[in-house]
């Protein structure tokens, strides 16, 4: 089978949000298709009519697009193909390979067979048919079984390679038997080890989240999340970790995928996300920052794009996610803000208030109001009073931002501007 004929698929079930493990499956199938010049297709597994919901389907498709994935043909829906499945099952009954039983149709598993295949990730896998019971193809309610519908659809879509999770290994020999019954060549199979939590247990919400939607809401960038999911199964030969999808397409080889389970490390994802944030241009970051700030009730119209870009320049290096931005920078967008409890003692000391009053008076006439000029005012004051710099810098930081740490104090003051800086220092000085 030549690379030019590669056809892969992703088959989400619209019964919930897109799981992080399913997103990884989609990404690797997409990478294989794009690397080989093949086709990436979607099949919607909506045979569970009670639980399937159009809203979930729309969310799943939106999340795939958000991650940077596209597909090459219109998706097919299993719920619209029940007649096809029954007809195919009846063909096997007519061929003596299946039988009716209490309204259902079952496939006769041939005894004494050894079903073997070369897994693209794990190597040779073999199963004796004695361990497989006769397989339901059509249930008594008329709906198809997963394994049967899967084979009928993959044959219809001319799928050549199937990349999916290790939890499907037990399904593969059953599906190969169906292919053989229809006289078809099975596709190549590759089973990816499942993603575990950092503690080695099954991935769950306590590890940080299980759906793409949750990471989107937390302020992760799609480029970073997609990049991280790629690393949970494959690493380029040069060992690079920051690798946008277009670069991964160029380097990816399915034969190099890992055959050991990967652990989901939220801190690693946060680091990778921070790398992408730092590399973004103002034009890329500004609209995302505005949306994140507005979502947290901050008035972004009170500041120009130029000044917002200056704020971002101060905090880019500190952000792990866009979700960190409102908490770190709220004081730029409102004049009254919550003071961090651990810094209140800095403002309670009489000498601190006196220091702030004097510095405020000196800054009130400062022109130009640059961070270099502001710093000189502070340094001169410290030298004149023979005090430690922290005795005035720490209370000043609390006064203008309400926080004990953040970007450089003098750079913050420059962006805030003289009037707002002086007003906040005087407010703190007067208690």
JOLINQUI-V864921 format. One record per backbone hydrogen bond with DSSP energy under -0.5 kcal/mol. CO is the residue of the C=O (numbers start at 1). NH is the residue of the N-H. If there is no record, write none. Layout:
co & nh
CO & NH
CO & NH
//
This chain:
co & nh
2 & 5
3 & 6
6 & 39
7 & 160
7 & 161
8 & 41
10 & 43
12 & 14
12 & 45
13 & 15
14 & 53
17 & 19
18 & 212
19 & 23
20 & 24
21 & 25
22 & 26
23 & 27
24 & 28
25 & 29
26 & 30
27 & 31
28 & 32
29 & 33
30 & 34
31 & 35
32 & 36
33 & 37
33 & 38
39 & 8
39 & 41
40 & 72
41 & 10
42 & 76
43 & 45
44 & 46
44 & 78
47 & 49
48 & 52
53 & 56
53 & 57
54 & 58
55 & 59
56 & 60
57 & 61
58 & 62
59 & 63
60 & 64
61 & 65
62 & 66
63 & 67
64 & 69
65 & 68
76 & 44
77 & 80
78 & 81
81 & 85
82 & 86
83 & 87
84 & 88
85 & 89
86 & 90
87 & 91
88 & 92
89 & 93
90 & 94
91 & 95
92 & 97
92 & 98
93 & 96
97 & 108
99 & 106
101 & 104
104 & 101
105 & 137
105 & 138
106 & 99
107 & 109
107 & 135
108 & 110
110 & 113
113 & 115
113 & 129
114 & 116
115 & 127
117 & 119
117 & 125
119 & 123
123 & 119
125 & 117
127 & 115
128 & 131
129 & 132
135 & 107
137 & 145
138 & 105
139 & 142
143 & 139
145 & 149
146 & 150
147 & 151
148 & 152
149 & 153
150 & 154
151 & 155
152 & 156
153 & 157
154 & 159
155 & 158
160 & 188
161 & 163
162 & 164
162 & 190
164 & 192
165 & 168
166 & 169
168 & 171
168 & 172
169 & 173
171 & 175
172 & 176
173 & 177
174 & 178
175 & 179
176 & 180
177 & 181
178 & 182
179 & 184
180 & 183
184 & 186
188 & 162
189 & 120
190 & 164
190 & 192
192 & 166
194 & 262
195 & 203
196 & 264
197 & 200
201 & 197
204 & 207
204 & 209
205 & 208
210 & 20
211 & 215
212 & 216
213 & 217
214 & 218
215 & 220
216 & 219
218 & 323
219 & 322
221 & 225
222 & 226
223 & 227
224 & 228
225 & 229
226 & 230
227 & 231
228 & 232
229 & 232
230 & 234
231 & 233
233 & 258
236 & 239
241 & 243
244 & 247
244 & 248
245 & 249
246 & 250
247 & 251
248 & 252
253 & 256
254 & 257
258 & 193
262 & 196
263 & 265
264 & 198
264 & 266
265 & 269
266 & 270
267 & 271
268 & 272
269 & 273
270 & 274
271 & 275
272 & 276
273 & 277
274 & 278
275 & 279
276 & 280
277 & 280
281 & 285
282 & 286
283 & 287
284 & 288
285 & 289
286 & 290
287 & 291
288 & 292
289 & 293
290 & 294
291 & 295
292 & 296
293 & 296
293 & 298
294 & 297
298 & 300
299 & 302
300 & 303
304 & 308
305 & 309
306 & 310
307 & 311
308 & 312
309 & 313
310 & 314
311 & 315
312 & 316
315 & 318
315 & 319
316 & 319
321 & 324
322 & 325
322 & 326
323 & 327
324 & 328
325 & 329
326 & 330
329 & 332
330 & 333
330 & 334
335 & 337
340 & 343
341 & 344
343 & 346
343 & 347
344 & 347
344 & 348
345 & 349
349 & 353
350 & 354
351 & 355
352 & 356
353 & 357
354 & 358
355 & 359
356 & 360
357 & 361
358 & 362
359 & 363
360 & 364
361 & 365
362 & 365
363 & 366
368 & 370
370 & 374
371 & 375
372 & 376
373 & 377
374 & 378
375 & 379
376 & 380
377 & 381
378 & 382
379 & 383
380 & 384
381 & 385
382 & 386
382 & 387
388 & 391
389 & 392
389 & 393
390 & 394
392 & 396
393 & 397
394 & 398
395 & 399
396 & 400
397 & 401
397 & 402
397 & 403
398 & 402
402 & 340
408 & 412
409 & 413
410 & 414
411 & 415
412 & 416
413 & 417
417 & 421
418 & 422
419 & 423
420 & 424
421 & 425
422 & 426
423 & 427
424 & 428
425 & 429
426 & 430
428 & 431
//
